Amino acid sequence: MKISLFTGCVIPIKYPGMEAAMRELARALDIELEDVKFGCCPAPTGLKTVHFDAWLALAARNLCLAEEKNLDIATLCSGCANTLRETNHILSMDEKKRLFVHDILASHGKEFKGSMKILQLPELLARNDILDLIQKRLKRPLTGMKIATHYGCHYFRPSDIMLDEKLDLGYSLPYSMELIIEALGAEPVEYNRQDLCCGAALGINNGLTEESLEIAAEKINWMNEAEIDALAVCCPTCFSQFDSGQALIKRKKTGLRTFPVFHIAELVAFALGAEVEKLNLKSHKIPAGALINA
């Protein structure tokens, strides 16, 4: 399998260990990553609310770059996936917007065709053939660990754009990370208010840091009630909210029980035998001992 890797802006700069994890797991699972000179996605907030057409055109250019190589796109960030998928959807459904963007792209020698797929990493890894390969090539099974998941808002909202299949009415969340966690030998754990936003947007977009941490604290309390050993996420912003957030919350709530937070790529790469040093797990605010000692 060959696919283009969309790392986004945040991961290479702030969390290079997540990118390293993706490259390590790809190597272990025979996935060939093509590095394409993508630009900023741009984020599904910010520019989108200020100049929608500029946001759309910039995202469309990224899609064109993958199309030129006849490759699908794999993302490590739910926000990036949200932008790219929504852009693909809009340009496929709205002729007026498509013609507008076409003229902009044509002036730069680009043409949007809409022939690629945008896959979030959990979707890619939760394919049956990949799950089978993960189980066959495990070097460090995470046996005995209870791991909860947080998908974040952009992973599956709006569902008609972000998910290929409708959610089960009896379970309103995706299940791809749970399948991956099971393949790693760990136990996926449900908890109350699992679909609640991490709260990061309040701090980033509105400067409401205290309110942002209050939402994170609520989720952390529910996770602790479920007695989890670790949390898996698929978005660097959600990672920061729960990793740094726990450290900040503990300053006021000294009795807080903390747990390590991992991007799903880190968990998979570790279990497949990647060198711990390459994953840069020591950069996490909450020590990753629960994983390293699994």
C-alpha positions as CSV (number, residue, x, y, z in Angstrom):
1,M,0.0,0.0,0.0
2,K,1.2,3.5,-0.9
3,I,-0.4,6.6,0.5
4,S,0.5,10.3,1.0
5,L,1.1,11.5,4.5
6,F,-0.5,14.7,5.7
7,T,1.1,15.6,9.0
8,G,-0.4,19.0,9.4
9,C,1.3,22.0,11.0
10,V,1.2,21.1,14.7
11,I,2.7,17.7,14.7
12,P,6.1,18.3,12.9
13,I,6.7,21.4,15.0
14,K,5.3,20.5,18.4
15,Y,5.0,16.7,18.5
16,P,7.6,15.2,16.1
17,G,7.3,11.9,18.0
18,M,3.9,11.4,16.6
19,E,5.2,11.7,13.1
20,A,8.1,9.4,13.9
21,A,5.5,6.9,15.3
22,M,3.6,7.0,12.0
23,R,6.7,6.3,10.0
24,E,7.7,3.5,12.3
25,L,4.3,1.8,12.2
26,A,4.1,2.2,8.4
27,R,7.5,0.5,8.0
28,A,6.3,-2.4,10.3
29,L,3.0,-2.8,8.4
30,D,4.4,-2.5,4.8
31,I,2.7,0.9,4.2
32,E,4.7,3.1,1.9
33,L,4.4,6.8,2.8
34,E,4.9,9.4,0.1
35,D,6.0,12.8,1.3
36,V,4.1,15.5,-0.6
37,K,4.8,19.2,-0.1
38,F,1.4,20.0,1.4
39,G,0.7,23.4,2.9
40,C,-1.4,24.2,5.9
41,C,-4.7,22.3,5.7
42,P,-5.9,25.1,6.8
43,A,-7.6,24.5,10.1
44,P,-11.5,24.0,10.3
45,T,-11.6,27.1,12.5
46,G,-9.8,30.4,12.1
47,L,-9.4,31.3,8.4
48,K,-12.6,29.4,7.6
49,T,-14.6,31.9,9.7
50,V,-12.8,34.9,8.3
51,H,-12.5,34.2,4.5
52,F,-14.3,31.0,3.6
53,D,-13.3,31.0,-0.1
54,A,-9.6,31.4,0.7
55,W,-9.8,28.5,3.2
56,L,-11.5,26.4,0.5
57,A,-9.0,27.2,-2.2
58,L,-6.0,26.5,0.0
59,A,-7.4,23.1,1.1
60,A,-8.3,22.3,-2.6
61,R,-4.6,22.9,-3.5
62,N,-3.6,20.2,-1.0
63,L,-6.0,17.8,-2.5
64,C,-4.6,18.5,-6.0
65,L,-1.1,17.7,-4.8
66,A,-2.2,14.2,-3.8
67,E,-4.2,13.8,-7.0
68,E,-1.2,14.6,-9.1
69,K,0.6,11.6,-7.6
70,N,-2.6,9.5,-7.9
71,L,-2.5,8.9,-4.1
72,D,-5.0,8.9,-1.3
73,I,-4.2,10.9,1.9
74,A,-3.6,9.7,5.4
75,T,-3.9,12.2,8.2
76,L,-2.6,12.3,11.8
77,C,-4.9,15.1,12.8
78,S,-8.7,15.1,12.9
79,G,-8.8,18.9,12.2
80,C,-6.8,18.4,9.0
81,A,-9.0,15.5,7.9
82,N,-12.1,17.6,8.6
83,T,-10.9,20.4,6.4
84,L,-9.8,18.2,3.6
85,R,-12.9,16.0,3.6
86,E,-15.3,19.0,3.8
87,T,-13.5,20.7,0.9
88,N,-13.7,17.5,-1.1
89,H,-17.4,17.3,-0.3
90,I,-18.2,21.0,-1.1
91,L,-16.3,20.9,-4.4
92,S,-18.0,17.7,-5.4
93,M,-21.5,19.0,-4.6
94,D,-21.5,22.8,-5.2
95,E,-20.8,23.7,-8.8
96,K,-20.6,27.4,-8.1
97,K,-17.8,26.9,-5.5
98,R,-16.1,24.3,-7.7
99,L,-15.9,26.7,-10.7
100,F,-14.7,29.5,-8.4
101,V,-11.9,27.4,-7.0
102,H,-11.1,25.9,-10.4
103,D,-10.2,29.4,-11.7
104,I,-7.9,30.0,-8.8
105,L,-6.2,26.7,-9.1
106,A,-5.9,26.9,-12.9
107,S,-3.9,30.1,-12.5
108,H,-1.3,28.0,-10.5
109,G,-1.4,25.1,-12.9
110,K,-3.6,22.9,-10.6
111,E,-6.9,21.2,-11.3
112,F,-9.3,19.6,-8.7
113,K,-10.8,16.3,-9.8
114,G,-12.0,14.8,-6.5
115,S,-10.5,11.4,-7.2
116,M,-8.7,10.8,-3.9
117,K,-9.8,9.6,-0.5
118,I,-8.9,11.2,2.8
119,L,-8.3,8.6,5.5
120,Q,-7.9,9.4,9.2
121,L,-5.2,7.1,10.7
122,P,-7.6,5.0,12.8
123,E,-9.7,4.4,9.7
124,L,-6.7,3.1,7.9
125,L,-5.4,0.9,10.7
126,A,-8.8,-0.5,11.5
127,R,-9.1,-2.2,8.1
128,N,-9.3,-6.0,8.6
129,D,-6.1,-6.7,6.7
130,I,-4.1,-4.2,8.7
131,L,-5.6,-5.4,12.0
132,D,-4.5,-8.9,11.1
133,L,-1.0,-7.7,10.3
134,I,-0.8,-5.8,13.6
135,Q,-1.7,-8.9,15.5
136,K,0.8,-11.0,13.6
137,R,3.7,-8.5,14.1
138,L,3.2,-7.5,17.7
139,K,6.5,-7.2,19.6
140,R,5.1,-5.6,22.8
141,P,1.5,-6.6,23.4
142,L,-0.3,-4.2,25.7
143,T,-1.9,-7.1,27.6
144,G,-3.6,-6.1,30.8
145,M,-3.9,-2.4,29.9
146,K,-7.3,-0.6,30.1
147,I,-7.3,2.1,27.4
148,A,-10.0,4.6,26.8
149,T,-10.5,6.6,23.6
150,H,-11.3,10.2,22.8
151,Y,-12.1,10.9,19.1
152,G,-12.6,14.6,19.3
153,C,-15.2,16.7,17.6
154,H,-13.7,16.9,14.1
155,Y,-13.2,13.1,13.7
156,F,-16.9,12.3,13.1
157,R,-18.8,15.6,13.0
158,P,-20.6,16.2,10.7
159,S,-21.1,12.5,10.3
160,D,-22.4,12.7,6.7
161,I,-19.0,14.1,5.6
162,M,-16.6,12.6,8.1
163,L,-17.9,9.0,8.2
164,D,-18.4,6.6,5.3
165,E,-21.0,4.6,7.3
166,K,-23.8,5.8,9.6
167,L,-23.2,5.4,13.3
168,D,-25.0,2.7,15.1
169,L,-28.0,4.2,16.9
170,G,-27.1,2.2,20.0
171,Y,-23.5,3.5,20.0
172,S,-23.1,7.1,18.9
173,L,-19.3,7.0,18.4
174,P,-16.9,5.5,15.9
175,Y,-15.2,2.2,17.0
176,S,-12.0,2.2,14.9
177,M,-9.6,3.0,17.8
178,E,-11.3,0.3,19.9
179,L,-10.6,-2.3,17.2
180,I,-6.9,-1.2,17.1
181,I,-6.6,-1.3,20.9
182,E,-8.0,-4.8,20.9
183,A,-5.5,-5.8,18.2
184,L,-2.7,-4.5,20.4
185,G,-3.8,-6.8,23.2
186,A,-5.3,-4.2,25.4
187,E,-8.8,-3.7,26.7
188,P,-10.8,-0.7,25.3
189,V,-12.8,1.0,28.0
190,E,-16.0,3.0,27.8
191,Y,-16.8,5.9,30.1
192,N,-19.5,8.4,30.7
193,R,-19.8,11.5,28.3
194,Q,-17.3,9.9,25.9
195,D,-18.5,12.1,23.1
196,L,-18.0,15.3,25.0
197,C,-15.6,17.9,23.4
198,C,-12.1,18.1,25.0
199,G,-12.7,21.8,25.5
200,A,-9.6,23.0,23.7
201,A,-11.4,25.2,21.3
202,L,-12.6,27.5,24.1
203,G,-9.0,28.3,25.0
204,I,-7.6,28.4,21.5
205,N,-10.4,30.4,19.8
206,N,-11.8,32.4,22.6
207,G,-9.1,32.7,25.3
208,L,-11.3,31.0,27.8
209,T,-8.6,28.9,29.4
210,E,-10.3,28.2,32.7
211,E,-13.6,27.2,31.0
212,S,-11.6,25.0,28.6
213,L,-9.9,23.2,31.5
214,E,-13.2,22.7,33.3
215,I,-14.5,20.7,30.4
216,A,-11.3,18.7,30.3
217,A,-11.5,18.1,34.0
218,E,-15.1,16.7,33.6
219,K,-13.9,14.2,31.1
220,I,-10.8,13.3,33.1
221,N,-13.1,12.6,36.1
222,W,-15.3,10.3,34.1
223,M,-12.2,8.5,32.7
224,N,-10.9,8.0,36.2
225,E,-14.2,6.7,37.3
226,A,-13.7,4.0,34.6
227,E,-10.2,3.3,36.1
228,I,-8.4,3.6,32.8
229,D,-4.6,3.1,32.5
230,A,-4.2,5.3,29.5
231,L,-6.1,7.4,27.0
232,A,-5.7,7.2,23.2
233,V,-6.4,10.1,20.9
234,C,-6.1,10.8,17.2
235,C,-5.7,14.6,17.3
236,P,-2.7,16.6,18.5
237,T,-4.9,19.4,20.0
238,C,-6.9,16.8,22.0
239,F,-3.6,15.3,23.1
240,S,-2.3,18.6,24.4
241,Q,-5.6,19.3,26.1
242,F,-5.5,16.1,28.1
243,D,-1.7,15.8,28.5
244,S,-0.8,19.4,29.5
245,G,-4.3,19.8,30.8
246,Q,-3.9,17.2,33.5
247,A,-0.7,18.9,34.6
248,L,-2.4,22.2,34.9
249,I,-5.5,20.9,36.6
250,K,-3.4,19.0,39.1
251,R,-1.9,22.3,40.3
252,K,-5.3,23.2,41.7
253,K,-6.6,19.7,42.3
254,T,-3.6,18.2,44.0
255,G,-5.3,14.8,44.6
256,L,-6.1,14.3,40.9
257,R,-5.2,10.8,39.6
258,T,-3.4,11.3,36.3
259,F,-3.0,8.9,33.4
260,P,-0.8,9.0,30.3
261,V,-2.2,10.2,27.0
262,F,-1.0,8.8,23.6
263,H,-1.7,9.5,20.0
264,I,-2.9,6.2,18.6
265,A,0.1,6.2,16.3
266,E,2.4,6.1,19.4
267,L,0.6,3.1,20.8
268,V,0.7,1.1,17.6
269,A,4.4,2.0,16.9
270,F,5.4,1.0,20.4
271,A,3.5,-2.3,20.3
272,L,5.1,-3.1,17.0
273,G,8.6,-2.7,18.5
274,A,9.6,0.8,17.7
275,E,12.5,2.2,19.7
276,V,11.1,4.2,22.6
277,E,13.6,7.0,22.1
278,K,12.4,7.6,18.5
279,L,8.8,8.1,19.8
280,N,10.0,10.9,22.1
281,L,7.6,9.8,24.8
282,K,9.6,11.6,27.5
283,S,8.2,14.9,26.1
284,H,4.8,14.0,27.4
285,K,3.8,16.0,30.4
286,I,2.2,13.0,32.1
287,P,4.9,10.2,32.3
288,A,4.3,7.3,29.8
289,G,5.3,4.7,32.3
290,A,2.0,2.8,32.0
291,L,2.9,2.1,28.4
292,I,6.7,1.5,28.7
293,N,6.2,-0.9,31.6
294,A,3.2,-2.7,30.0
